[in-house]
Amino acid sequence: MNNWLIYPLTIADQQQHIEQSEHLLRMLQPGDPGTLYWSLAQPAGLVLGFSQKEHIINPDALIAGSMPIYHRRAGGTAVLVGPTLLSLDVVLPADHPLHLPDLVESYRWFGEAWVAALAQLGAQTRTVPPEEAHAQRTLRKQSATRDYEILMNRACYGSLSPYEVVSGQRKVVGFDMIRRRAGSLLQAGVLLQWDTQVLAQLLGHTQQEQTLLQTGLLERAVGLDTLLERVITSEEVIKAFERVLIPDERQRLMVESSSTTI
């Protein structure tokens, strides 16, 4: 139960990452070790949350561009995947001590591990208390802030969820989750860099919306490169997180020894 199965960084089409994650969750058995699956998407693409439909995308951008669109089974909203977003899937069988019955509290350890890992890189971050995330959601119901908050919520990094990782008020690591009877799949997306121009063009249906998204999302999220004033590699982040989660290297069961491209 203390061992972890680790897939090193895999670079592939995002659909293959989605299918691999679902495969790992589907194949879970009691007593299995927790699994870490690191990934980067190639080519870049837009991933929509489970409840989002493609009409959320600017039709002109969809017609003019060649960016692929993907759909994930987890909740949340749109995420731009590619070389600037490092993703981690953590797959836990139902009898794992980190698989908790409370859905919200299931994120707490995950957020705390990320805060500790980013501290090793020199980034001072914190987790978002549930009440803070709830307070932001209430702004979507208030007439003075509703339209702006709903617009920002088109993108995952435009809003906060419990125990996500922020610097000040700006998100650095976003979360989502899939739960099954066999266990759970927790997903994290780490912003290595944060450029809102493409995302604003994809999600803004008018010039005004695009301008609001481009500037507003810069206030809602931040890349590690900006926080630390240097380029942060995927390998640095991976090593830091694994040192926090699995300090005893004897507990690491490596699937492969080097990065792979599917």
N, C-alpha and C positions, 0 to 999 in steps of 0.2 A: 504493500500500500504506500510505502514511502518512496518508491521508485518513480521516475518520470521517463516516458518515451519521448524523444526529441527528434523532430524532423527539422533539419537545418534549412536555412533560407532557400525557398523555392521560387523561381521566377517563371511565370507562365500566364497564359490567358486567364482573366478573372473567372470565367465560367468553369475552368478546370479547378480553380481554388474552391469555388462554391461546391462543386461536386465532390471534391476530396473531403471537405469539411463534413458534408452530409454523410459521406461514406464512413468516416471515422465515427461519427455519432451513431449511425445505424448499426455498426458492428460491435458496439460496446457490450461487454460482458461483466458481471459482478467480479470484483477482485482485480480488474484490469488496472494498470498504472494510469495516472494522469498523462495526457498527451499534449505536447506543444507542437504546433504547426505554424512556422513562420513563412510569410509570403510577401512578394511584391507582384503587382500586375504589370504585364507587358502584352499588348499595348495598353496605354491609358484608356480609361473608360468611366462611365457613370453607373453607379450601383444604386438602385432604388430600393427603399424599404418595402416590407411585405405589403403594406396597405397603400403604397403610392402607385399611381397609374401614370402612364407615359404622357398624359395631357399636362402633367406638372412641368414638362420640359417645353421650352420655347420652340414652337414648331418651325420657325425660320432657322434656328440653330440646328435643329434636328435634320432638316432638309439639306442645309448648306454643308454641314460637317459630316465627317466619317467616323465619329467617335462611337464605339459600341456601347449599347445599353444593356445592363444586367439587372436581374431581380434576385434579391436574397429572401430567404424565408424568415429571417429575423425582423424585428420591428425597427423603429427609427426612420430616418429620412435620408435623403440623397447624399452620397459620398463620392467624391472624385478619387478614383484609384489610379495608381501609376507609380513612378519612381520616387515621388515625394511622400508617399504614405506607406509606412511599414505596418503590416497586419500580423496579428497573432491570434490563432484559435487555440483555446484551451478546452480539451475534451475530458470530462470527468464522469466516471461511472456513478450510478446512484448511491453506491455504498462508500464513496470517497468522502473523507472528512471535510473537504472543501465544497461538497455539493450540499447546499443548505435548503431546507424547505421554504424559507422566506425568500421570495424572488428579489426583493430590493436588497436585503442584507447579503445576498449571494455575491453582490458586487463589491462589498466592503474590502475583503482581503485582496481582491484584484487591484482596486484603486490604491490601497496602501502599499502593495508590492511595487506598483509603478512609481509612486512617489519616492520610495526608497531607491529604486533603480535610477531614476532621473537625477536624484541627489548625487549619486556616484559620478555622474557626468558633469555635475556643477549646476544643475537647474533646480531652483527652489520652487516646488509646486505643492499643491494640497489637493485633497479630495473634496468633492462637493457634498455637503450635508443634505440629506433628503429634503429638509425644510427649505433650503435655499433653492433647490431645483423646483420644488412645488411653488414657491413664491414667483419664480419666473413664469411658470405655466399659467398662473392666475392673470398675468398681464395680457394673455391672449383673450381674456374674457372682458377686459375693461375697454370701454369705447375709445379712450385716448391713446391706447397702445395696441389695440387688437390688430389692426391692419399691418402695422410694422412687425409685430411679433410673429404673426402668421407667415409673413413673407420670409423672415429670418429662419423660421422653422422648416422651410422647404429643404434646407441643408442641415445635415447632422451637426456640423460644427457651428451652427447658428443658435443652438439652444443647449441647455444643460440637463443632465440626468443624474440621479443619485450616484455618488462615489466616483464619477468621472474626474479626471485629473486636470486641474487648471493652474495657470500662473496668474495670480490676481483674480480677474474675472474671465480670462481668456483660456479657452479649452486647448489642451495639448494632446490628450488621449481620450478618445471617445469609445463608448462601449455599446454592445448589444448582446442578446442571448437567445438561444433556442433551447427549449426544455422538452425532453421526451421521458417516457417511463424508464428507459434504460440509463438516463443520465442527462448531462447538460453540456452545451457548447457555449462558452463565453468567448466573445470576440472583441479585440481591441484594435484600434487604428491610431497609430502614432504619427503626428505631423512632423516629418523631417523638415519640410518647408511648407509655407502657406502662401499661395498666390491665388487671389480670389477672382481674377479676371475671367478665366474660362468658366468657372462655376457660375458666376454672375450672368454670363452670356447664355448659358444653358438653362438657368432657372428663372431668369427675368424675362417676362413677356413683353415689356415695354422698355424704352430707354430709361424712364424714371426708375422702374424696378431694378434694372441692371445697375444703375448708379448707386441705388440704396444698398443693394446686395454687395457690390464690390467694396464699398466703404464700411458698411455695417458688419460684414463678416470679418474684416480686419480687426474690428473691435471685439469680436466674439471669440476669436481663436488666434493662435500664434504657433509658428514653427520653431523647432528646437534650434535651427540655425540662427534665428533672430534672438531667441532667449540667450544663447551662449556665444553669439557673435562669431561663430565659425561653422563650417560645414560639419554636420554630424552624420556619420555613416550608419547604415543598418547594422553592420557588425558590432559597432560600439554599443548600440542600444541592446542588441540581442545578448551580448556578453554581460552587460550590467544587469539585465532582468534575470538572466539565469543564475547569476551569482547570488541574487537576493532570494529567489524562489528555491533554488537547489544549491545551497552552499557546499554540500558534500558531493563532490564529483562522482563518488562511487554510486550515487543514486541516479545517475544519468545514463540512460540506455539510448545510444545514438543509432538512428536508423541508417544514416549515412555520415560520412566524415567531411563533406564539402558541400557548398552551395550547388543547387541543381536547376536546370531549366527543363520543364516538362515539354 
